[in-house]
Amino acid sequence: MAARKAYAKGLEDLGGGLYGWLQPDGSWGYSNAGLITDSGQSLLVDTLFDLRLTQEMLSAMADANPAARSIDTLVNTHANGDHCYGNQLVSGATIIASRASAEEMELVTGPIMAEMLRNAGDLGEAGAFLERIFGAFDFEGIVSTPPNETFDGELVRQVGDKAVHLIEVGPAHTRGDVLVHVPDDGAVFTGDILFIDGTPIIWEGPVGNWIQACDRIIKMNPRIIVPGHGPLTDIQGVASMRDYLVYIRDEARRRYDAGMPAAEAARDIALDDYSAWLDGERIVVNVHTLYREFGDPSPPPNTQELFSLMAELAA
């Protein structure tokens, strides 16, 4: 394996024709991606949040390996825009996602994000928070480019002589999260099943599926793990993510059983060992999703209400 660099923006050579594209600091929208090559063939794991960032990544990959000059296959690990809004730039590729992810991609497209930011000034505290976390990205000109092949469960694709296993572990972070496992190289590209040094956000749940996904990665015993956000990691990083999910689940359950409203519980739970992680305000979404899983009959807050609550905690 090539010597690993410090966590910095750019292409990381993982050895064996594998690469990771990293975007510090891993906060909102700054996601990672990956490249798998062999015998002149290529598979890209995810695109990025806007066209400028995606083109920068694709150019660096093409300079590093001739197989990346024309991407054969693109896998979107899930439906969040920071992992698929650049799809239109990967022309001619077979684009693969889980069926659930493909359906979810239709809900919040690049044009919807562009309109949301244009109107952020009318959304009060939530709008100001949206501008702070997403204002650096350019959603204008993004053309929705959905997968042209979907699957349920598991799918194996060949990249030259490499078998690449696509493993659906959602619903968890989103409705159809997928792990990309290259067994012969001991590598896993996790999408947003892993946020390293950052707080995960449970948009969908159930949290038990996410915990099981972490356990599955640990059992793979990979030598290298490319998370959806944050620096390259190992099994210990997976264990830390799992521990956070268990902690938040249990703390939220105690407050739910005591009759505490979800918004109050999100303010009340001490982050303790996780207080140094980025984006701790995401506990708002996590607690509300967990309460829904526990059977809370209260009407769930809408997106603007959730972002207003996160803005309050972030401040």
C-alpha positions as CSV (number, residue, x, y, z in Angstrom):
1,M,0.0,0.0,0.0
2,A,1.2,3.5,-0.8
3,A,2.2,5.7,2.1
4,R,-0.8,7.5,3.6
5,K,-0.8,11.2,3.6
6,A,-2.1,13.5,6.4
7,Y,-5.8,14.3,6.0
8,A,-5.9,16.8,3.2
9,K,-8.0,17.6,0.2
10,G,-7.3,15.5,-2.8
11,L,-6.7,12.1,-4.2
12,E,-5.2,9.4,-1.9
13,D,-3.5,6.4,-3.5
14,L,-4.7,3.4,-1.6
15,G,-2.7,0.9,-3.6
16,G,-3.8,-1.8,-6.0
17,G,-5.5,0.6,-8.4
18,L,-7.8,2.0,-5.6
19,Y,-8.1,5.7,-4.7
20,G,-10.0,7.8,-2.2
21,W,-11.0,11.4,-2.8
22,L,-11.1,13.3,0.5
23,Q,-12.7,16.7,1.3
24,P,-11.7,18.1,4.7
25,D,-13.2,19.0,7.0
26,G,-15.9,16.5,6.3
27,S,-18.7,18.8,7.5
28,W,-22.0,19.5,5.7
29,G,-21.6,18.8,2.0
30,Y,-17.9,18.0,2.1
31,S,-18.1,14.3,1.2
32,N,-15.6,11.7,0.1
33,A,-15.6,9.5,-3.0
34,G,-13.6,6.6,-4.4
35,L,-12.1,5.1,-7.5
36,I,-11.6,1.4,-8.3
37,T,-9.5,0.5,-11.4
38,D,-8.1,-2.7,-12.9
39,S,-7.0,-3.7,-16.4
40,G,-8.1,-0.4,-18.0
41,Q,-11.6,-0.5,-16.4
42,S,-12.9,1.8,-13.7
43,L,-15.7,2.2,-11.2
44,L,-16.3,5.5,-9.4
45,V,-17.9,5.5,-6.0
46,D,-20.1,8.7,-5.7
47,T,-19.9,12.1,-7.2
48,L,-19.9,15.4,-5.2
49,F,-22.2,18.2,-4.2
50,D,-21.8,20.4,-7.2
51,L,-20.3,20.4,-10.7
52,R,-17.1,22.4,-9.9
53,L,-16.1,20.0,-7.1
54,T,-17.0,16.9,-9.2
55,Q,-15.0,18.1,-12.2
56,E,-12.0,18.9,-10.0
57,M,-12.1,15.3,-8.7
58,L,-12.6,13.7,-12.1
59,S,-9.7,15.6,-13.5
60,A,-7.4,14.6,-10.7
61,M,-8.4,10.9,-11.1
62,A,-7.8,11.0,-14.9
63,D,-4.4,12.4,-14.3
64,A,-3.6,9.7,-11.8
65,N,-4.8,6.7,-13.7
66,P,-5.7,6.4,-17.5
67,A,-8.6,4.1,-16.6
68,A,-10.4,7.1,-15.1
69,R,-10.4,9.1,-18.3
70,S,-13.6,7.4,-19.2
71,I,-15.5,6.0,-16.2
72,D,-17.2,2.7,-17.0
73,T,-19.4,2.4,-13.9
74,L,-20.6,4.9,-11.2
75,V,-22.1,3.7,-8.0
76,N,-24.1,6.1,-5.8
77,T,-23.9,4.9,-2.2
78,H,-27.1,6.8,-1.3
79,A,-29.5,9.6,-2.3
80,N,-28.0,12.7,-0.6
81,G,-26.9,15.3,-3.1
82,D,-23.3,15.5,-1.9
83,H,-22.9,11.9,-3.2
84,C,-24.8,12.2,-6.5
85,Y,-25.3,15.8,-7.8
86,G,-22.3,15.5,-10.0
87,N,-23.6,12.5,-11.9
88,Q,-24.2,14.4,-15.1
89,L,-20.4,14.8,-15.6
90,V,-19.9,11.0,-15.8
91,S,-21.2,10.7,-19.3
92,G,-21.6,7.3,-20.8
93,A,-21.2,5.4,-17.5
94,T,-23.6,2.8,-16.1
95,I,-24.9,4.4,-13.0
96,I,-25.9,2.0,-10.3
97,A,-27.7,2.5,-7.0
98,S,-30.1,0.6,-4.8
99,R,-33.7,0.8,-5.9
100,A,-34.6,2.6,-2.7
101,S,-31.9,5.2,-3.3
102,A,-32.9,5.8,-6.9
103,E,-36.5,6.5,-5.7
104,E,-35.3,8.9,-2.9
105,M,-33.1,10.9,-5.3
106,E,-36.2,12.3,-6.9
107,L,-37.2,14.0,-3.7
108,V,-34.4,16.6,-3.2
109,T,-32.8,17.4,-6.5
110,G,-30.1,20.0,-7.4
111,P,-32.8,22.5,-8.7
112,I,-34.7,22.1,-5.5
113,M,-31.6,22.9,-3.4
114,A,-30.9,25.9,-5.7
115,E,-34.4,27.2,-5.2
116,M,-34.2,26.7,-1.4
117,L,-31.0,28.7,-1.2
118,R,-32.5,31.5,-3.3
119,N,-35.3,31.7,-0.9
120,A,-33.3,31.2,2.3
121,G,-33.7,34.8,3.3
122,D,-37.4,34.2,3.8
123,L,-36.8,31.2,6.2
124,G,-35.6,33.1,9.2
125,E,-33.2,31.2,11.5
126,A,-33.4,28.1,9.4
127,G,-32.6,30.0,6.2
128,A,-29.5,31.6,7.8
129,F,-28.3,28.1,8.9
130,L,-28.9,26.7,5.4
131,E,-26.8,29.6,3.9
132,R,-24.1,28.9,6.4
133,I,-23.8,25.2,5.8
134,F,-24.6,25.1,2.0
135,G,-23.8,28.6,0.8
136,A,-20.3,27.5,-0.5
137,F,-21.9,25.1,-3.1
138,D,-23.3,26.1,-6.5
139,F,-26.5,24.2,-7.3
140,E,-27.3,26.1,-10.4
141,G,-27.0,24.1,-13.6
142,I,-27.3,20.7,-12.0
143,V,-29.3,18.3,-14.1
144,S,-30.8,15.4,-12.3
145,T,-29.0,12.3,-13.6
146,P,-30.5,9.2,-11.9
147,P,-29.2,5.7,-11.9
148,N,-29.9,3.6,-15.0
149,E,-29.5,0.3,-13.2
150,T,-30.8,-0.5,-9.7
151,F,-30.7,-3.5,-7.4
152,D,-32.0,-4.8,-4.1
153,G,-29.9,-6.6,-1.6
154,E,-26.5,-7.3,-3.1
155,L,-24.8,-7.1,-6.5
156,V,-21.3,-8.0,-7.7
157,R,-19.7,-6.0,-10.5
158,Q,-16.4,-6.9,-12.2
159,V,-13.8,-4.2,-12.7
160,G,-11.1,-6.0,-14.7
161,D,-10.2,-8.9,-12.5
162,K,-11.5,-7.3,-9.3
163,A,-14.9,-8.4,-7.9
164,V,-16.7,-5.4,-6.4
165,H,-19.5,-6.2,-4.0
166,L,-22.4,-3.7,-3.6
167,I,-24.2,-4.4,-0.3
168,E,-27.4,-2.7,0.6
169,V,-27.5,-2.0,4.3
170,G,-30.3,0.7,4.4
171,P,-32.6,2.0,5.4
172,A,-30.3,3.5,7.9
173,H,-28.8,7.0,7.2
174,T,-31.1,7.1,4.2
175,R,-33.6,4.7,2.6
176,G,-31.1,2.7,0.5
177,D,-27.5,3.0,1.8
178,V,-24.9,0.8,0.0
179,L,-21.4,-0.3,1.0
180,V,-18.9,-0.9,-1.7
181,H,-16.5,-3.7,-0.8
182,V,-13.4,-4.9,-2.7
183,P,-12.5,-8.1,-0.8
184,D,-9.3,-8.8,-2.6
185,D,-7.9,-5.4,-1.7
186,G,-9.3,-5.4,1.8
187,A,-11.1,-2.1,1.1
188,V,-14.5,-0.7,1.9
189,F,-16.1,2.5,0.7
190,T,-18.9,3.2,3.1
191,G,-20.8,6.2,1.9
192,D,-22.5,7.9,4.9
193,I,-22.7,4.8,7.0
194,L,-19.5,6.3,8.4
195,F,-18.8,9.9,9.5
196,I,-15.3,10.0,11.0
197,D,-14.7,12.8,13.5
198,G,-18.2,14.0,12.6
199,T,-21.7,13.5,13.9
200,P,-23.8,11.2,11.8
201,I,-27.3,12.2,10.9
202,I,-30.1,9.7,11.0
203,W,-32.5,10.9,8.3
204,E,-34.3,7.6,7.9
205,G,-33.4,4.8,10.4
206,P,-34.1,2.4,12.0
207,V,-30.9,2.9,14.0
208,G,-30.6,-0.9,14.4
209,N,-29.9,-1.3,10.7
210,W,-27.1,1.3,11.0
211,I,-25.6,-0.5,14.0
212,Q,-25.8,-3.8,12.1
213,A,-24.0,-2.1,9.1
214,C,-21.2,-1.1,11.3
215,D,-20.9,-4.6,12.7
216,R,-20.8,-5.9,9.1
217,I,-17.9,-3.7,8.2
218,I,-16.0,-4.8,11.3
219,K,-16.5,-8.4,10.4
220,M,-15.0,-7.7,6.9
221,N,-11.8,-6.8,8.7
222,P,-10.7,-4.4,5.9
223,R,-7.2,-2.9,5.8
224,I,-8.5,0.5,4.5
225,I,-11.9,2.2,4.9
226,V,-13.0,5.3,3.0
227,P,-15.9,6.9,5.0
228,G,-18.5,9.1,3.5
229,H,-17.1,12.1,5.5
230,G,-13.9,12.6,7.3
231,P,-10.4,11.0,7.1
232,L,-9.5,7.5,6.1
233,T,-10.1,5.1,9.0
234,D,-9.9,1.6,10.3
235,I,-12.1,-0.7,12.4
236,Q,-11.6,1.5,15.5
237,G,-13.3,4.3,13.6
238,V,-16.2,2.0,12.8
239,A,-16.5,1.0,16.4
240,S,-16.6,4.7,17.5
241,M,-19.5,5.3,15.1
242,R,-21.3,2.3,16.3
243,D,-20.8,3.4,19.9
244,Y,-22.3,6.8,19.2
245,L,-25.4,5.3,17.6
246,V,-25.9,3.0,20.6
247,Y,-25.3,5.9,23.1
248,I,-27.8,8.3,21.3
249,R,-30.4,5.5,21.0
250,D,-30.2,4.6,24.7
251,E,-30.1,8.2,25.9
252,A,-33.1,9.1,23.7
253,R,-35.0,6.1,24.8
254,R,-34.6,7.0,28.5
255,R,-36.1,10.5,27.8
256,Y,-38.8,9.1,25.6
257,D,-39.9,6.7,28.3
258,A,-39.9,9.6,30.8
259,G,-42.2,11.6,28.6
260,M,-39.7,14.3,27.6
261,P,-40.5,15.9,24.2
262,A,-38.0,15.2,21.4
263,A,-36.8,18.8,21.1
264,E,-36.1,19.0,24.8
265,A,-34.4,15.6,24.8
266,A,-32.1,16.8,22.0
267,R,-31.0,19.8,24.1
268,D,-30.7,17.6,27.3
269,I,-28.5,14.8,26.1
270,A,-24.9,15.4,26.9
271,L,-22.5,14.6,24.0
272,D,-19.7,13.8,26.4
273,D,-17.1,11.7,24.4
274,Y,-18.6,13.0,21.2
275,S,-18.6,16.7,21.9
276,A,-15.5,17.3,19.8
277,W,-17.1,15.8,16.7
278,L,-18.2,18.2,14.0
279,D,-21.9,19.1,13.6
280,G,-23.2,18.1,17.0
281,E,-26.4,19.9,16.2
282,R,-27.5,16.9,14.1
283,I,-28.6,15.4,17.4
284,V,-31.9,17.2,16.7
285,V,-32.6,15.1,13.7
286,N,-31.3,11.9,15.3
287,V,-33.5,12.3,18.4
288,H,-36.6,13.1,16.3
289,T,-36.0,10.0,14.1
290,L,-35.5,7.8,17.1
291,Y,-38.6,9.1,18.8
292,R,-40.5,8.2,15.6
293,E,-39.0,4.8,15.7
294,F,-40.0,4.4,19.4
295,G,-43.6,5.2,18.4
296,D,-44.0,8.9,19.2
297,P,-47.5,9.9,18.1
298,S,-46.6,13.6,17.9
299,P,-46.6,15.1,14.4
300,P,-43.0,15.1,13.2
301,P,-41.4,18.6,12.6
302,N,-41.0,19.7,9.0
303,T,-37.7,20.3,7.5
304,Q,-37.7,24.1,8.3
305,E,-38.5,23.3,11.9
306,L,-35.7,20.8,12.1
307,F,-33.2,23.2,10.6
308,S,-34.3,26.0,13.0
309,L,-33.7,23.7,16.0
310,M,-30.3,22.7,14.6
311,A,-29.5,26.4,14.1
312,E,-30.4,27.0,17.8
313,L,-28.0,24.3,19.0
314,A,-25.2,25.2,16.6
315,A,-25.3,28.8,17.9
